[in-house]
Amino acid sequence: MPDNDSPPQLQFDSDSSVPEQVVVRAAQLRAEINRANRLYYLENAPELDDAEWDGRMQELLALETEHPSLRTPDSPTQRVGAPPADGFDEVVHPVPMLSLGNVFDEDGLRAWYQRALDYLELESTPMVCELKIDGLALAITYRDGVMARAATRGDGERGEDVTANVRTIRSVPLTLEGAEGTAPPVVELRGEVFLPNSRFADLNAEREEAGLPAYVNPRNSASGSLRQLDSGETAKRPLDMFFYALGYVENAEEPASHWDALQAMKGWGGRTNEWTRRADTVEEVMAAIGNAGEVRESLDYGIDGVVIKIDSIAIQRRLGYVGRDPRWAIAFKFPAEQAETTLKAIHVNVGRTGALTPWAELEPVVVGGVTVGRATLHNKDEIARKDFREGDRVVVQRAGDVIPQVVEVSSRNKRSADSAPFEFPDACPSCGTNTVQTEDEAVTRCVNATCPAQFERLLEHFASRRAMDIEGLGERVAQDLPRLGFISNIAALYNLRSRRDDLLELDKMGEKRVDNLLTAIDESKFRPMSRLMYALGIPGIGSESAEWLSRRFHDLKGLRKATEEELLSIDGIGPIVAATLVAYMAQEQNEDLIEGLIDLKVGARDETPEPSADHPVSGVTFVVTGRLDSMSRSEAQSRIKILGGKATGAVTKKTNYLVAGAEAGSKLKKAQRLGVHVINEGEFIEFMDAGIVPIAPGPVGNSDAS
Ligand code: IVH
């Protein structure tokens, strides 16, 4: 369910001519879009539907056009999507894989076409209409006619190398036909991979049988299938692909028109979509769109609109791009799809900052080819305004492939005599504390700072990738740890190591997982201050403002004492964030938490770089043995790795230093025998913290090994 809690990344522009509410709104939009992008591209767990996403993007673009100083380099208008996930090699696209602007009606389409014509000083120019396939963009490079590499779009600049997986897709040619004659020596074909609707249900049935979670919709299953690390798995999925563009072409003449490019790709054996048609006027385009809407239901793949492209490649070149979108192409988006079903029950979730978010449990219904069993109800006021009641027939809507929403009570709804308006809880469903709704907010909140549900969400956020990045601390563990009494505040995470044996008792947590989790927690201590600031989940502090704060205050000690005035003097920090932060620090529970984190030195190593090449520890090999006083061995090993060094288990001639704690045994003896430098804990800490090299490492010391 959407969690309206993510702190808006408030960012205040230094250009004082921009009204503050505009600055705040832009920051909020940026934060929401960034979060939605991450969920969509990285986690395959979309939260905003297409229309909501587009609405926000359009609004942000409009604000940025009006106030160009709002256009920060990290604004989502300046890039597309997200970086590749771990596990596949990174591919830099020779020609970026960009995105498309959207229009939703004839006026929008006309305006787009007219802008292009005005720019070109032309009366008209031919277009090509294509179905907008709801799948995943892929770029496949052929060298001398042979498939050499297939890459996902990723963030548009860099994607993932999924060649092995794409080779398993039957409709993708491994070699281009007639390549000797016609295909350029190097050519990149682009298109959309999808999973046919007809195969989606089978795939999910198989997954459920195997005890795996079902995919939400065909698009997600296509993405999941394409990103299998084991291509044998991909081969079992009936993926398909349509080609719709030429990407990079080397040493060859390009076709004169997009239409010709499509014909060429088809000639080489690439599947193109047979619906594609030409149009010379906006009227013809509108007729084509009408037709697409009619055939949509009969297609075995999802489409969410029609893509209109100017046909002439020379004209495409002249038109170029504006930001992330080509001026020569546009997507005409279909309105969201709707269906009716029964609202079985209304549930309320508690988010990280205490926001109560209602969601609907539905009689499962197919909306646009996807089975929907849950939908968002937005907030308390929305439920009251639309008078949603348990047992009602309701209209459910989903656009693209995002979280569905309940739109309204169906006109055909018949209520039974005992139907009553939904009573939004006055008390937090988790802790029972009375909830609060401020006048200017649609959100109802639980304000209990010790609410268990809030703490579980906070823990999950704290451990998340952009925050402290603690692998192994996901939703389930974040629930178990507090519920089973392991921790009741964030700082206690860092004392978990002493409870290792109890953790082993946790359901499904084998020894390996427990140890990995503990190591990940240890490692997270050394994340930079900015990450910690963001991880704390203080309302209004997103990753950007966290960065600015940490540039001024290098540790929690300084920040804890900061006054509103001092905070306001930081570029980018405005009055709302300043006030929230001071209030946060003044709260008793938070005082204890901050105190605890300071004692544990979490985030205290200001902006510790990722494995840094210039720290003297970088590239140096250590073995840690014996008992250390100030840290555990695995903590020491984590720190070495974070600074770019190597921590190994066995002493060899290649070992540069042996860090010997109390009761060091055989490893110490071996190090002495091999002439490896032995240092004590104090020297080790100086080396780490201050970069003081104890004795020159490396072959000099090792050369006298016998
Ligand atoms: S052309 C610069 N054509 O839509 C033009 N895209 O919103 C780039 N898509 O990333 C794309 N069907 O994944 C194009 N016939 C089509 C398409 C299509 C689906 C997807 C594609 C792209 C996204 C942009």
Residues whose N, C-alpha, C, O or C-beta is under 5 A from the ligand:
A	BS01	IVH	L98 S99 L100 E130 L131 K132 I133 L136 A137 E192 Y244 V307 P326
